[in-house]
Amino acid sequence: MRGCSGWTESVPRWRVVVMVAVAAVGVAGCREAVGGEVRYAVPGGDADRGKAAIAMYGCGSCHTIPGIRAANGTVGPPLMMWSRRTYIAGEVPNTPDFLIRWIEMPQAIEPGTAMPNLGVTEGKARDIAAYLYTIR
């Protein structure tokens, strides 16, 4: 994981501009402020289906995930307080669009990451993202 200073040196400038633009567009209409806390909605995502998909893909074998039975893995980071996080893998802003893309193809966002591409469909990724944003 790269630190905040200098991370753009290894990423082409056009990619940074595109990431920021996508984040801005992706968040529009998806944020809801509740008691000073921002909550994200994932269009087309269903948290209950996401919970089932997390179990189906075996996410808990690598991550500790609140609310998921036997999800107590220690390979990947624990996903406690997911909705409060600022970044995904220290690479991109924690927004629904980036989270969906990360779940689908983490290697495309951070080549060499320990998180494998699991063949998660966009629909399942939306559902998983919807569940993760319920974790406060």
C-alpha positions in Angstrom: 0.0 0.0 0.0 1.3 3.4 -0.9 1.3 6.4 1.4 -0.7 9.5 0.6 2.3 11.6 -0.5 3.6 10.8 -3.9 1.1 8.0 -4.8 0.2 9.8 -8.0 3.8 9.6 -9.2 3.3 5.9 -10.1 -0.2 6.5 -11.7 -0.5 8.3 -15.0 -2.0 11.8 -14.6 -4.9 10.9 -17.0 -5.9 8.0 -14.8 -6.0 10.2 -11.6 -8.2 12.7 -13.5 -10.5 9.9 -14.7 -10.7 8.4 -11.2 -11.6 11.7 -9.6 -14.2 12.4 -12.3 -15.8 9.0 -12.0 -15.9 9.3 -8.2 -17.6 12.7 -8.4 -20.2 11.4 -10.9 -20.7 8.1 -9.1 -21.4 9.7 -5.8 -24.0 12.1 -7.2 -27.4 11.0 -6.1 -26.0 8.1 -4.1 -25.2 9.9 -0.8 -27.5 10.5 2.0 -26.5 12.5 5.1 -28.0 11.1 8.3 -27.1 12.7 11.6 -23.9 14.2 10.1 -22.9 10.8 8.7 -22.8 10.1 5.0 -24.5 6.9 3.9 -24.2 5.5 0.4 -27.0 3.8 -1.6 -26.0 1.3 -4.3 -28.3 1.6 -7.2 -29.5 -1.9 -8.1 -27.9 -3.4 -5.1 -29.6 -5.4 -2.4 -27.9 -5.9 1.0 -29.7 -9.2 1.8 -28.5 -10.7 -1.6 -25.1 -9.2 -0.9 -24.9 -11.0 2.4 -25.6 -14.3 0.7 -23.1 -13.5 -2.1 -20.4 -12.8 0.4 -20.9 -16.3 1.8 -21.1 -17.8 -1.7 -17.8 -16.3 -2.8 -16.1 -17.2 0.5 -15.1 -13.7 1.3 -15.0 -14.6 5.0 -12.1 -17.0 4.4 -9.9 -13.9 4.0 -11.8 -11.1 5.7 -13.5 -10.6 9.1 -16.9 -9.3 8.1 -19.5 -8.2 10.7 -22.8 -10.0 10.4 -21.5 -12.8 8.3 -21.3 -16.2 10.0 -17.8 -17.7 10.1 -16.3 -14.7 8.3 -13.2 -14.4 10.5 -10.3 -14.6 8.0 -7.1 -12.8 8.7 -5.5 -12.7 5.2 -7.2 -9.5 4.1 -8.2 -6.5 6.2 -11.2 -6.7 8.5 -14.2 -4.9 7.0 -15.5 -3.4 10.3 -16.9 0.1 9.9 -16.7 -0.2 6.1 -19.1 2.6 5.4 -16.8 5.0 7.3 -13.7 4.3 5.3 -12.2 6.9 3.0 -10.3 4.7 0.6 -10.4 1.3 -0.9 -7.1 -0.5 -0.6 -5.4 2.9 -0.2 -5.9 3.4 -3.9 -9.3 4.9 -4.8 -12.0 6.8 -2.9 -14.6 4.6 -1.1 -17.6 5.2 -3.4 -20.1 2.8 -4.7 -18.7 2.8 -8.2 -15.2 2.2 -7.1 -16.2 -0.5 -4.6 -18.2 -2.4 -7.3 -15.2 -2.3 -9.6 -12.9 -3.4 -6.8 -15.1 -6.4 -6.0 -15.3 -7.3 -9.7 -11.6 -6.8 -10.6 -9.3 -5.7 -7.8 -6.3 -6.5 -9.9 -7.3 -3.8 -12.4 -7.3 -1.2 -9.6 -4.2 -2.4 -7.7 -2.1 -4.8 -9.8 -0.4 -7.3 -7.5 -2.9 -7.0 -4.7 -3.4 -10.1 -2.6 -7.2 -9.9 -3.4 -7.9 -12.2 -6.4 -10.3 -11.6 -9.2 -13.0 -14.1 -8.2 -15.3 -13.7 -11.3 -17.9 -11.7 -9.3 -20.5 -10.4 -11.7 -21.5 -6.7 -11.7 -24.9 -7.6 -10.2 -23.4 -9.6 -7.4 -20.8 -6.9 -6.8 -23.6 -4.3 -6.4 -25.3 -6.5 -3.9 -22.0 -7.1 -1.9 -21.3 -3.3 -2.0 -24.8 -2.7 -0.7 -24.2 -5.0 2.2 -20.8 -3.5 3.0 -22.2 0.0 3.2 -24.6 -1.2 6.0 -21.5 -1.9 8.1 -21.0 1.2 10.3 
